[in-house]
Amino acid sequence: MSNPKGSVAIKSAVQSSAEFFRNLLPQGIFKDVPAELRAKLTPDMLHVYAKEEVIIREGQAAAALIVILSGQVDIVREQAVLVRRGPSELLGEQGVVDNVPYSATAVAREEVHALAIPAQLAREFLREQHFTFNLIKSLSAKLRAATHEQTARMATEESMFAAFRSHVHPRVLDDLLLKGLSAYGAPRYIDCAILFTDMRSYTSLSLEAEPEEIVNELGRYLDAMIEIIHSHGGMIDKFIGDNVMAVWGFDHTGSDLAAKALDCALEMHAAAAHFSFRGQPIEIGTGLNYGTVFCGNVGNARKRQFTVLGQPVNLASRFEALTKVLESPIVIGEDFYQRLPWARRGLFRVHENVEVRGVGPRTCYALRREASTHKTVRWGIIGCGDVTEKKSGPGFQKAANSALEMVMRRDAGKCEDYARRHGVPQWTTNALELIHHPRLSAISIATPPDTHCLYALLAAEAKKPAVVEKPMARNYAECLEMVRAFEKAGVPLFVAYYRRCFAKFQHLRGLIVSGNIGTPERVQLCYRRKAYPIDPNNVPWRFVPEIAGGGLLLDLGSHGINIIQFLLGDVAWEVESQEIEWGMGPHKVEKRVRAFVKIGGHIHGELLWDFDADKSEDWAIIRGERGKIEFSVFDEAPYTITTRTAGLEVHPFRAPEHVQMPFIQMVVNHLCYGAAVPCDAGSAAMTNLIMDKILGKL
């Protein structure tokens, strides 16, 4: 028991034993307790506590059972008052009964007179039935009070959350209710994306409108914006007239907050075009920013609001104002731009030294004019086999501004089954029907390599952009034919070396370009794959040169070559020497390959593939004059960066659920807005050229 300085023991000299026992009789806890047991209580157990003095402290050993004789006591935990106790009520009974530390702190709200029964004596009282019965009655009264208070608190919280419901999607609200009030309004700093959007010409138009007209027309528009913000996981911070402020990151952290906010902004702009105000189509401007802000409830008891505050918020508002100056519907800040996936950055044009009101010159980015036009790329897949089940097919359906409309396979039963399972509207067994279908705007060729060139030439003839699975073709000659056909048709051709679009390789490419490891000097690559038997009566096409162009070097080794090309800038390669062991499968394709290359005229490389190994390996190292990077081509192992200045850095990596999704999104963005894609036909053809040289075809 705490006995702070200032507590006064009331001695028997001050109060007689007779008077002491007369004062105890009204206390319900002692009702019907035998006199001989009550006689063990003595006047020196009485204490007086001054206002704000601690009577018992949370976490301390339960030294006494406290009976309040007069005054009020606050029960406190984590600086919050849980409940208030008064005369005839008990403190510390749980600790004494269970012989555990006190579970809360008791503080005198005013001068308090109390009886402190030592724990050992209190347990002796507990063995007496009347005392125990009285204690149970006391605990029951506490339970009733606590239930009433909890009911009132729940009603208050429900009322508060009902008001909050309009700010967030119901799924988010449910999550906040599970986390409790601390997750709702506790003051904290968060990293978040901020959106400000404003309706053009609203002020001038509203001056001429009747109030009912403003409410009706503006209400329909704002209802739509609310639904869009909620669907993208945002929280509506506030409305200021027609201006909407929303935040991403208040309920969780993540690397995708900027992407979610941008997708929301793009959808808001597309949706706004379907609304009008006083007969005029609604146009909006949006500013987006990212940064660390204060988050929580601000205000006083009479007016309190959940919001975010800080310079990043102010800048988002300033960027919205710049949409008029830069004549762009969306303007974003540098911090927001750096948080965007690489595929999305191509949607914006950089503007340096833009004067931002109240801040000064800043670099910002404006949405390209062509990107503000909503467009959907409608795909058809030729060859809906295994690779399209998870790696690519769902990506064409899930990418923004993309739809998978039709699939083709020569086996009608399997094609119809694929379309049914994946929700594809149309299917066919005729490739020409798919290529020339008027509803389709782009073609994906996911067949074995022997038909890549054929179907690509037909797509080029139809002047439809195409994506071809890797390797691009069976040999370099076929690749050149495909490149020339698409150049002549004036439409783009992409090859699915999708790993170039992973954040991991985008990061590593950026490090090399920025000179973090110095000038690259040496490359090593090692890929070993455990052998498995090949049925001579059912040889997989990957081991048939007439179909695949060779063996697993083309199917698997091409990924490693292409990634190294990408990391080092797609410069020219020389194959200085090679060692090949043939004999895999009935067609005796390459079993082991070692190649010594020179990249860009000065980078030496040693590349090893073993497709008949006794163990698996997958690693690559690029060494520079000031450091090195180590990574896997296929595995989801962490990648490392070692430099003289920073030492060793380890970065985790996890591939997307649909591994081609980032690549597909980049292609769609290119077709919609002209954004850059690193997986062009020229670099893919170069991969085939390198493989042809290694295999001695050239």
N, C-alpha and C positions, 0 to 999 in steps of 0.2 A: 504493500500500500504506500502511495505517495503521501508524504506529510510535509508539504512545502513550508518554507520559512514564513512565519506569520500565522500558521495554524496554532490554535490555543487548546491545550488539554484542560478540560474542566475537572478539577480535582474534587475529591470528596469533601474537602474543607469548604468548598464553595457550595456544593449541593449535597445534602444528606442522602443517605441510602434510602430512607423512606420516600423522600421526594423523587429520587431517581427511579424507583420502581413504580411510583404513581404515574410518571411520565411514560413508562413503557407499556402500561396496561392498554392504552388506546391503540397501540400498534397491532394491526391484524395478524402480523406474523407470529405473535406470541399468544394468540387466543387459545385458551385451554391447555397451554403448555404447563406441565407441573411446576409448582413453586420451587421445588428443590433444584430443578434444572435452571430456571430463571435466576436463581440465586448465584449462579456461577458468572452472571454478568456483573460487571463492576463499573462504578462511575468513571474510572480512568479510560474507559473505552469510548467515552463521549468526546467529540471533536467539533470544533467550529472552523469553517473554511470561509475565507474572505472571497469577495467577488473575483471571478476569473482564475481562482486557484484550482489546480489539478487535484482531484480526489483519488482517482485511480488512472493509470496510464496503460494504453494498449501495448501488449507485448511483455509487460512486467508480470512476474509470478503473482498468482492470486493469493495475497497475504491475508485478506479479510473479506467478510461479507458485510456490505454497508447497508444500514437501514436509515433512510432519510427521515428525520424528525421534523424539520421545517426548512423552507426555502426550495428553490428550483435548480435543477441540474441539467446541463446539456450533454447528451451522449454524442461524441464526435468521432468521426473516422475520416482520414485523409482530408482534414480541414473542413469537412462538411458536417453540419449538424443533422444527425439522423432522427433523433427524437428527444423529447424533454421529459424528465422525471420529477415527481414532487413528493410531498409528505406521505409516509407509510409505504413508499415504494422501495425496492431493493436495487442495489448495484453490485455487480460482480458475482452473482449467484452461479452463472455458468462456469466461470473459472474455478470457483470453490467446489461445486458439485463434481465437475469432471477432472479437477486437479490439473488444469491447463492455464496458460497465461491469460490475462484479461484480453477480450476480443475488441474492446473499444476504449476510448478515453472519456472520462467523466469530468466535466469542468463546472465549477460553481457559477451559476448565472447571477447569483446574489449571495448574501451571507447565508450559509447553509449550516444547520446543526444536524449531526449524524452520529449514529452508533456504529463503530467499527468492531465487529465480532471477529477475533482471530480465526483463521481458517480451520485450525485443528478443533477449536471449540465449536465452530459452526458445523463441522462434520459430526460432532457428538450430538448436536441438536437434531441433525438430519436423521439420526437413528430413532428419534422420538416421533410417533405417528402423528400427533397433532401438529407439530411444527412442520413435518413433511407435507401434511394435508394443506396447511396454510400457505406453504411455499408453492404447491401446485396451483392453488387458487390465484396466487399472485402472478405466476407464469401464464395462467390462462387469461387473466385480464390483460397482460402485456400482449399476448397473441391476438386477442380481439382488437386491441388498439392498433397493433401493427397491420392487421388485415384491413381495417378501416382506412388507415393511412396509405397502405399500398393501393387500395381501390381508388382513393382520391388522387394519388400520384399518377396511376395509370390513366385516369380520366384526363388529367392535365397533360400528360405526355401525348395521349391520343389527339387531344385538341391541338397541341403544338405540331405534331406530325401531320395532322390534317392540313394545317396551313403550309407545311413544308412540302406536302404532296404535289402541289402545283409547280414546284421547282424541279423535281426529278422524276425520272421514270419509275413506275411502281416497283420494278425489280430492284432498283437502287434503294428505294424506301424500305423494302423488306430487309435488305442487307443492313441498313442503318439501324433498324429496329432490333435486329439480332445483336449488333455491336453495342447498342446502348447509347445513352445521351452523350457520352464522351466523344463518340465518333461523329456526332452531329455538330456540336458547337464548341468543342474544346479548342482554345486558341493554339495554333501551331503554324509552322512554316511548311509549305508544300511546293513542289515543282509542278507547274501546271501549264496548260495551253488555254489562252483567253481569246474569246471571239467577241467583237463588237460589230453589229450590223445596223444600218440606218437606211430608212426609206427615202429615196430621192424626192425632192419637191413636196414633201409632206406638209411642211409648215405653211407654205403659200396656198396649197390646195385646201388645207383644213380651215383656213380663215374664212373661206366662202361656204363651208359646209355646215349643215345643221348638226347638233350634238348626236341625235339618233343615227344620222347617216355615218358619222365618224365611228360610233360604237359598232354598228353593224358591219361596215365594210372593213374597218381596221381589225375588228374582232375575228373575222373569218381568216384574214391573212395571218394574224398572230397565232391563232389556233393551229394553223398548218405549220408555222415555224416551231411551235412548241413540240408538236409531234415529231418533227424531223430531228430536233435537238435531242429529245429523249431517245429516239431510235439509234442515235449514234453515241449514247452513253454520256451526254453532257448534262450539266446542271445549269438551270436558268438562274443567274444571279439577280438580275433585276430588269424591269422595263422602265425606260425613260421616254414616255410618249411612244413613238414608233420605234425607238432604239431598243435593241435587245442585246444584253450581255450574257454570255454563257461561258462555263468553265469546264475543263476536263482535267481530272487529277485530284479532285477533292476527296474521293472515296478510295483511290488506289493509285499506285505508281505504275509506270510502264513505259516501254520504249515506243508505243504506238499512239500516244496521246495527240501528237501533232497530226499524224495521218488521219485519226478519227475526226479531229476538228476541221481539217481541210475537206475531207469527204462530206462532212456536214455542211460546210459553207457552199460547196459546189452544188449539193442537192437543194439547199435553200434558194440559191440563185435560179436553179432550174424550176423550182416550184413557184417562186415569186412571179414568174412570167405568166402564170395562169390566173393571177389575181389582178384586180383593177381597183383604183380609188378615184371616185368622181369621174369615171369614164376613161381614166388614163391608166395604161398598163403600169404595174408596179415595177420599179427598178430599185435595186438595193446596192449598197456598197458595204464591203466587209473588211475589217482589219483583224489580223491574227498575230499573236505574239506568244512567246514562251519564256518562262522565267520562274524564279523563286519569289513567292508572295506570302503575306500573312493571310491566314484563313481562320475564321471563327465568328462567334457572335460578338457584335460590337453595338454599343449604345448603353442605355440605362434601363432601369426597371420599367419606365413608361414607354420607351421605344427601343427595340432591340432588333437587329437584322443580321442574318448569316450572310457573309460576303467575303470577298478577297480584296486585299489592298496592297499597293506597292507600285514601284516604277514600271514593271512589266505591264500592269493593268493600264496605266496612263498611256504607255506607248501603243498598246493595242487600239485605244481610242484615237490616238493621233494618226495611226496607220489607216484607220477607217476614213478619216478626213482626207488623207492623201489620195484616196481612190478617185476623187474628182480631179485633183491636180495631175495625176499620172494617167488619167483616162483609162482606168482599169477597174473591173468590178471587185477584185480582191487584191489587197496589198499585205505583205507579211514582213516581219522583221528578220534580222540576221539569225537570231537565236532560234526562231521558229523554223527557218529554212534549214539550218543545220540539223534539226531534229527530224526532218522529213526523210523517208526512205529515198534512196538514190533515184528510184524510178519516178518519183513525184517531183523532184527538183526541176526536171526539164519543162514542167508546166509554166515556169516563171522566168521572167527576164530581169536581170539585175539592174538596179539604178543606184549609182554611187553618189555620195555627198548630197543627198536630198535634205533640204532644210525642213526639220521637224519642229513644229511650234513648241517653244518652251524647252527644247532639248538641244537643238543645233543640228549640224550635218550628220546624217546617218546613212548607212547602206540598207536599202530595202529592196524588196522583190515584188514585181507586179505580175499578175496572171496574164499570160499572153492572150491577145485578143481572140485568137482562134480557139483557145481553150475554154472560153466562156460559152461556146455553143454546145449544147447537149447533143451527144451522138452515141449510138450503140453499134459496136462491131458485132456482126452476126456471123458466127463461125460454122463451118462444116468440116468434119473430120473424116479423112479417107484412111481406113484401117483402124477400126476401134477395137484393138486387141489389148493385151495385158498392160502395155505401157500407159494406156489411156484410162485404165480403171481407177487409179489413184494419183499417179504422178502428174498427169496433164488434164484429163477430161474434166474433173471437177473445177480445175483452175479456170477453164474457159467459161464456166457457169458462174463462178464466184467473183471473178475480177470485176472491178467497177467498169461500167459502160461496155459490158461484154455479155454475149448470150450464145449458147450452143444450140443451134437450130436443127442440125441434121448430121447424121453419121452414115458411113458407108462401110460395108464389108461384103465379101463375095458369098459368105455363108449366111443365107437369109435368116435362118433360125437364130444364130448367134447375134446377128445384127439387130433383129427385132427385140431379142432379150436385153441387149445392152441399152437400146433406146428406152425400153420400158423401165428398167432398173434405175436409169439415170435421169428419167424425166425429159428426154429429148423429143421434141415434137414430131420429127420426121426421120425416116431411115430409108436406105436404098441399097441395092447390090450393084448399082451402076455408077462408076466414078464420074463419068461425063455428065450424068444427070445432076450430081451434086455440084460439080464445078460450075456448071452453067445455070444453076438454080438462081432465079432473079432475086430471091430474098437474101441470099448469102453475100456478104461483103468481103470475106477472107477465108482462106483454106488452110487446114492443118493436115500435113502429110505424115502419117504415123505408121507407114508400112515398112517392111524390110528394105535395106538400101538398094536392092536391084530395081525397084520401081520409083525411087526418089526422083531421078532425072525425068522419067516419063511423065509423072503426074505434075511435077514442077513446071515443065514446059507447057503442059496443057493449061495450068493455072495462069501462067504468064500470057499465053495466047488469049485467055479470057480477061486479061488485065485485072486480075484479082491478086492482092497481096497474099503471101504464103509463109507458113512456118513449116520447116522440114526437120524431122528427127535427125539426130546425129548417128553415125557420121553423115556428113552432107550427101555423099554418094560413094560408089565403090572405088573411085579413083579420082585423081586431080582433073583428068580430061573431062569427065562428066560434070564436075563442079564448075569448070570454066564455061561449059555449054549452058548451064543453068544461070550463072551470073550474067552472061551476055544476053540471054533471053529476057531476063527481068529488067536489065538496063534498057533494052530496046523497047519493052512494054511500058517503061516509066513507072513501075510499081515496085515496092520493096520486097525483098526475100530475106527471111531470118532463119537461123539454124539453132536448134534447141540445145546449145551448150549453156544450159540454164544456170550452172554453178557460177558463172560470171556475175550473176545478179544476186547471189547470196551476200548478206551484209558482211560476212566473214571475209570474202575475197574483195569486196568493195573497200573494206577497211585496210587490208594488206596492200592493195593497189595504191590507196591514198598515202600510206606510209612510205612506199618506195618512191612515188612521185615527189613527195615533200622532202625526200633526202634523209629520212630518219636513220636509215642504215648505211647511208653513204652510197657511193656508186656501186651497183651490183657487180660482183666479180665471178661468182661461182654458183652453179645450181646442181643439186642432187635430187634424184627422184627414185624411190624404190616402191614397187608394187608387187607383192607376192599373193597368189591365190591358191588355196588348197585344190588339189586335183580331184576330179570326180569322173567316173566312167562315162563313156559316150557309147550309146547303143548304135552299132553300125547299121541297124535296120531302121533307125529313127533318129537320124543325125539332126540336132538343132541347127537352124539356119545360120546361126552365128559362126559355125565351123565349116560352112560351105562357101568357098571363095566366089563361086558364080553368083551367090546371093549377097554375101556380106562384104565381098571385096578382099577378104583374107580371113583371119581368125580373130582372136580376142584383142589384138592390138588395135584394130579398127573400132571394135565395140566398146572396150573399156579403156585401153591406153590412150584413145583419142581425148578423153576428158582431161587427163593429166597434162598432155601436150598443150591443149587449148588453154588451160588455166595458166600455165607458165607463160604462154604467149601473152595472155591478158595482163598478167602481173608485170611483165617486162615491156609492155607497150606495143605489142604486135609488130615487132621489128623482124627483119629477115633472119633466117636460120641457115646454117651450113651443117650438113651431116659429114663429120670428118671420118668416122669409121663406125662399123657395127659388127656385132657378133650375134648370129641367129641360130638357134637349135630348132629344127623343124620336126614334125612327126606327131602332132596332136590330132587324134581322131582319124577316121578313114581317109580324109582328104589331106592329111599331113600338113596342117597349117602350123604357124609359128607356136612353139612351146615356150621358149625363153628368148628374150631379146635384150641386148645391151647396146646402147648407142652413145657415142661421144659426139657432142655437137658444140658449135660456137654460135652464140646468139648476139645479134647486133654488132658483130665484128670483134667483141672483146670479152663476152661473158662465156666462160667455159662450163659445159654441162655434161653430166654423166647420168644417163637414164637407164633404169633396169626394170624389166617386167618378167615375172616368172609365173606362168599360168598353170604350172604343174608342180607346185611347191608342197613341202610338208608342213608349212605353217603360213599364217596370213600376216602380211605387213602392208602398211599404207602410210608413207611419210615422204615429205619433201622439205628441202632446206634451200633457202636463197641467202647467200652470204654477201654482205657488202663490206666496204672498207671500215665502217664504224659499227657494224652489228649484223644481226641475222634474223630471219623469220623461219619458223618451223610450223608445218601444218599437214593435215591429211587431205587427200583429194576426195575420198568417199566417206571415211569414218566421221562420226560426230564427236571426235576427241577434241579437247581444248587445243587452241593454237597459241604459240608463244612468240614474243618479240623480245629480243635481247639487244640492248644498245649500251654504249659506254656511259652515257649520261644517266639513263633510267634503270639500267640493270635488266633483270628478267621480269617480264610481264606475262601473265597467263590469262587468256580470254576463253570463256566457255563458248560452246557453239552447239546449236540445235537446229537441224534442218526443218524447214516448214513442213506442215502435214502433207501438203501437195507440193512436191519439190519444184515443180515448174511454175508455181503461182507467181513469184516475183518476176520471172521472165515474161510470162503471159501478160501481166499488168503493164510492164514496160512496153511490150509490143502494142497493146491496146492504146496506151497513152500516145505512142508514136502515131498510130493511125488516126487517133482523134485530134491530137494537139501538136504533133510534130516533135514530141520529146525524144531524146536520144536513147538508143538501145545498143548495148555493147556486143550483142550476139549477131553481127551482120554476116552476110554471105561471104564477103571478102576474107575475113579472118578465119571462117570455117573452111574455106577452100584452101587457105594456107596450111591448116591442120592436115588436110588430105595430102598436100604436096610434101610435107615433112614425113608423113607415114609412108608415102610412095618411095621417098628417098631411102628411108631406113630399111624398108623391105626389098630394096634393090629393083623396084619397078622402073625407076628413072636413072 
